[in-house]
Amino acid sequence: MSTTSSSMVSFSEPEVMVKHNITAPLIVVSNRLPFVLHKNKDGSLSRKASAGGLVTAVAPVVIDCGGLWIGWSGIHTKEPLEHIPESDPDDKAPTAGLLSKQVSVYIPEQQFDDFYNGCCNGTFWPLFHSMPDRAVFKAHTWEAYCNVNKQFANSTLDALRKSIKELDEQEKYETCPVVWIHDYQLLVAATTVRQVVEEEKLRCKLAFFLHIPFPSWDIMRLFPWDDEILQGMLACDMVGFHIEDYCLNFIDCCSRRLGCRVDRNNMLVELAGRTVHIKALPIGIPFDRFVQLAETTPKFLKLAESEKIILGVDRLDYTKGLVHRILAFERLLEKYPEHVENVTLLQISVPSRTDVREYRQLKEEMDQLVGRINGRFSMPNWSPIRYIYGGVTQEQLAAFYRDSAVALVTPLRDGMNLVAKEYVACQIKDPGVLILSPFAGAGGMMHEALVVNPYEIDKAAETIHRALHMPLDEREVRMKQLRHREQQMDVNHWMSSFLATVGAVNNDNDDDPLSTKMTPLTLDDFDQYLNNHIDTICKLSLILDYDGTLAPLTSHPDLAIMPEETKRVLERLSNMPDVNIAIISGRSLENVKRMVGLDQLTYAGSHGIEILHPDGTKFVHPVPFEYAEKLRQLVHDLEKEVGHSGAWVEHKGVLLTFHYRETPAHQRDYIVKRACEIFINAGFEPHEAHMAIEAKPPVKWDQGRACIHILRTMYGADWSERVRIVYAGLKQRWQLYLELPARSEWIRLLL
């Protein structure tokens, strides 16, 4: 995000609202609301405008379509906020039209600290910026992160239900609200939203945009819960990044960590039968606003006639390469003494996370470095570095941009970096030169800039020298191209591109852009996958479901008979010396063994609570004794209250399944909801099955853990190095096996 978001902002006149012809309500979800709340002396709340291109572009769209913005208020309160104040009548900011119905998410202060300072900034910020040595992995901060994301998800679902209700009242039954989740603070919020949307059959399109880099597989795999991050993002219909490199990194992680089928050419990822669209959407700036500021703002810098300014504008953060930049400037003065007394580095460092030791140390290092260089090179009427530690107004910033001969934008890693774009917008006459790091997202797009590796101090000094001596005609050609591109691809273009990508604007083509699916998997594709997966050294373990996999789904479990040909194939496979087969089912152990009828297989009934190995040994995961009586009472309560209209109860030993396939459609919602309430009141966990709900005792055991137990029993503790796994089962079940990918290589066939 742009560093200007940390500067002071004033809006002297209303922003020009760009109409996007949006056809659906937009629900924006971000860590912070698009304005800052303040508590007044009398205890009342007031709000002030926030800066930044995101707010400038998105807020008018939310206002125009009657949408909602969901986020944290920015202040800690003992109780959730009942309402958000209206904007001041004199407020001319883009957010002024956002009414008080915007949703504030309540986060207790300690939980917020673990979530934001602990996980977001202590883990994800350095990790996603490819600085894993600075990342800290703590289970309790990850837990806080997940809990806060669930709170955001629940607030989002409330807003979505309200939006759908309003659409239905207007008889707009085909209109689909768009939920747009933003940035690394909310990577797993969509998991809960997707689950509830599918359970309640809510209509919506889910989208996500990441404003920071997405790391390569080698970096991402260091995070202990990386699979949950990837699944959370893939719960959306569309995932957006700044540049194509980040898209490809994400796709690679999905392929290698989750085993997803991917299409790199068309930027598609397939997960559990859903196709997720991956899109590069480079964010821009409010270009015209910066041009206007540059044209109207007076000079703030008092310069000698021959003096030139080199400008750096950054948040004080270790990703920005500030120390490297200062050292490169020092090398410039050493190698090219002609610049002494003629060139000044103006470095603006906006304070950031001043309560964190690492950031305080960076400030101390910068203070000492600037002091040493100024002490070394200063003259009576000249100091080489002017260092501003603090925020500046947008008017001052625009003037600094306009009047600087060179802009040094040299982060060690950055998602996009809007400072480079803002500098270009303000070059309205006698253009300067942009020096840009290849490790910023903008580095791969702003080709006319001088690109330099910030780690190469000598090369950086040479590049600055070249920029200071660049002739006017070359500067004009470079800047003309840069300005043209940034004016075309401004923040409103970014907003329009997103809306078009999710099909939320009027167009001549009625097709939904998100309707494109990956091509079906052919037998040749499968042969190629399998040949690449299986080698002659490793053994093969087949993990199979029964219902819907070995046997068809039927109206009654007793009718699900496995075809004889399937049985013969299983028998042939089981006789191969390097192949082992395990069938894991929600049926009771005795029932699934009887339905298959082969002795040389491993059977796991009741979703793995009971396991029978081919040699006759048996494993039973302990279930609290009192649940046997609770289960009998549960059967009685279910049959009494909801055991009608075609619904019936199947008792399966330690488990129970409530079937409603034959229940009339108009009665299902009530019966399912009531059955779940009965399950929960009895102390059981309800789990959705195919036209049924399963009740499981609250034990920390599932099919994934049962699978690991089976593999360890068959092959020993080093099974992950000796076995290739093929899982075939219903797509609703695959998430139960997510402990496996990090420890072994496997293929999933989701039916």
FENRADA-V244716 format. One record per helix or strand. SS is the DSSP state (alpha for helix, beta for strand). FROM is the first residue (numbers start at 1). LEN is the number of residues. Records with the same first field share a line. If there is no record, write none. Layout:
SS: FROM-LEN / FROM-LEN
This chain:
alpha: 3-4 / 53-12 / 94-4 / 109-20 / 132-3 / 139-31 / 184-3 / 189-12 / 217-4 / 226-9 / 244-14 / 287-10 / 318-3 / 322-14 / 337-3 / 357-21 / 394-10 / 419-7 / 441-4 / 457-12 / 472-17 / 491-11 / 513-3 / 523-11 / 557-3 / 564-11 / 589-8 / 606-3 / 626-16 / 665-17 / 703-13 / 719-4 / 734-4
beta: 8-1 / 22-1 / 26-7 / 35-5 / 45-5 / 68-5 / 103-3 / 177-6 / 204-6 / 238-4 / 261-3 / 268-4 / 274-7 / 308-8 / 343-8 / 379-1 / 382-1 / 385-5 / 393-1 / 406-4 / 414-1 / 433-4 / 440-1 / 450-2 / 505-1 / 539-6 / 547-1 / 551-1 / 579-6 / 602-4 / 610-3 / 618-3 / 648-5 / 655-5 / 684-6 / 692-6 / 723-7 / 745-6
